[in-house]
Amino acid sequence: MFQLSQQDIHIGAAASDKQEAIRQVAAALTQAGRVSEGYVDGMLARELQTSTYLGNGIAIPHGTTDTRDLVLDTGVQVFQFPQGIAWGEGQTAYVVIGIAARSDEHLSLLRQLTHVLSDDSVAERLAKTDSTEELRSLLMGEKNAAEFLFDTQLIAVDVAAENLITLQALNAGRLKEMGAVDNAFVSDVISRKPLNLGQGIWLSDSTEGNLKSAATVSRAQQAFDLEGEKVSMLLTISVADDQPLNVLNYLSDLLIANNAERLLTADPVGVLALLTSEVEEQANVLTAEYVIRNEHGLHARPGTALVNVIKQFSSEITVTNLDGSGKPANGRSLMKVVALGVKKGHHLRFTASGEDAELALKTIGEAIAEGLGEGA
C-alpha cells in the first residue's frame, strides 16, 4: 500500500490562483526527486486539457503522457490551501494533491486516496486541520472507520447445496479466510440454526469472534426445504461496528416490498448493489456493459470525459467495475469513478433509469469506443 510521509505534506499554503498552486506543487515534486525540471509544463498543459478537480474541495494535478518520461519516481506532494483556490466552474480546491506517475501505477494510489476523500466529513477536516500528522492520517485512512468487507468475492450464487449447514459452512469459512472472524465465530454459527427472514432468505451471525465488520452471501442453485421452510439464500454477517446494519436495512426494505426475488435472480454484482444501495425496479432500468480500451485505464482525463458524457443526461446512472469490487458508483462523481480503479481491459456495467436512459447508454458506449478523448 502507498505510504505518505509528513515530508510530503504542506499545510497552510497560499496561492493567488490554480496556476500558482500547480507551480508550487510541481516545485515540491521536483525538490523531492520525484520529477525532473519541466514536469510543471505538463501539469499546466493537463489542466488546460481538462480540469483535475475531483470534488469535495480536492484537485489532483498531474502531467500529460508527453511528460511521463520526466517522472523519476512515483509519488505525491500534498498542499493544503485553507483559504481555497478557485479551480474553475464555481469549484474551490482546499487540498491539492500533485501526482507523479510513470504509468498506470498511479491508479492504485488514486483508488486508495479517493476512497478516503469520498467521505464528505473527511474532506472538510482535511481543509481545516492545522496538523500535518492529522492530515496525513486522514489521507491514509487511519482516522476513518474500519473498512467494511463486502464485495463480489464474498458472494456465491448457484451453490450446489441441499442443506443449510453447507451454506453456513461456506459463509463462515469465507469470513474466516478474510480475517473477519475467528474459530469461535465459525463454531457458533455452524452449530446454530440461522434466522428465517422469509421469502427464502436466511440470516446468520454470532456474538462471538467478530474481528471485522463483513458480510457474505451463498445462494443455492436450487431452493430446498428445511422442516417445511424454503431455503434459497443465506446472508452471514460479522459485526464489529454498525456498518452491517446498512446491509440489513436494504435487505429489510426488499423483504417488506416482497422483492426478495430480485436477490434470488441477480448475478453477484446485482446482489451487491441490492444490498448496498437503492436500485430501481428492473422494469425501469436499462443496463449496458463496455470494455475500457484506454492504455492507462480511467485516469483523470478519460474519467472526466466519461463523467461529462453522463452529465448530459437526466437519467440516474451508476458505474460498476465488474473486474473490481463490484460496487456501483455514482456516474456523476469523478471522484467515485476514478476510485473504481479501472484499468485497460476492465469491464464496466452502466445502469441507467430515466426517460433518456437508452440514449444515455448508447452515447456512453460510443464515447468509450472513441477512447474518451484519447483516441480509439
C-alpha positions, 0 to 999 in steps of 0.5 A: 500500500502507498505510504505518505510521509509528513515530508510530503505534506504542506499545510497552510499554503497560499496561492493567488490562483490554480496556476500558482498552486500547480507551480508550487506543487510541481516545485515540491515534486521536483525538490523531492526527486520525484520529477525532473525540471519541466514536469510543471509544463505538463501539469499546466498543459493537463489542466488546460486539457481538462480540469483535475478537480475531483470534488469535495474541495480536492484537485489532483494535478498531474502531467500529460503522457508527453511528460511521463518520461520526466517522472523519476519516481512515483509519488505525491506532494500534498498542499493544503490551501485553507483559504481555497483556490478557485479551480474553475466552474464555481469549484474551490480546491482546499487540498491539492494533491500533485501526482507523479506517475510513470504509468498506470501505477498511479491508479492504485494510489488514486483508488486508495486516496479517493476512497478516503476523500469520498467521505464528505466529513473527511474532506472538510477536516482535511481543509481545516486541520492545522496538523500535518500528522492529522492530515496525513492520517486522514489521507491514509485512512487511519482516522476513518472507520474500519473498512467494511468487507463486502464485495463480489468475492464474498458472494456465491450464487448457484451453490450446489447445496441441499442443506443449510449447514453447507451454506453456513459452512461456506459463509463462515469459512469465507469470513474466516479466510478474510480475517473477519472472524475467528474459530469461535465465530465459525463454531457458533454459527455452524452449530446454530440454526440461522434466522428465517427472514422469509421469502427464502432468505436466511440470516446468520451471525454470532456474538462471538469472534467478530474481528471485522465488520463483513458480510457474505452471501451463498445462494443455492442453485436450487431452493430446498426445504428445511422442516417445511421452510424454503431455503434459497439464500443465506446472508452471514454477517460479522459485526464489529461496528454498525456498518452491517446494519446498512446491509440489513436495512436494504435487505429489510426494505426488499423483504417488506416490498416482497422483492426478495426475488430480485436477490434470488435472480441477480448475478453477484454484482446485482446482489451487491448493489441490492444490498448496498444501495437503492436500485430501481425496479428492473422494469425501469432500468436499462443496463449496458456493459463496455470494455475500457480500451484506454492504455492507462485505464480511467485516469483523470482525463478519460474519467472526466470525459466519461463523467461529462458524457453522463452529465448530459443526461437526466437519467440516474446512472451508476458505474460498476467495475465488474473486474473490481469490487463490484460496487456501483458508483455514482456516474456523476462523481469523478471522484467515485469513478476514478476510485473504481480503479479501472484499468485497460481491459476492465469491464464496466456495467452502466445502469441507467433509469430515466426517460433518456436512459437508452440514449444515455447508454448508447452515447456512453458506449460510443464515447468509450469506443472513441477512447474518451478523448484519447483516441480509439 
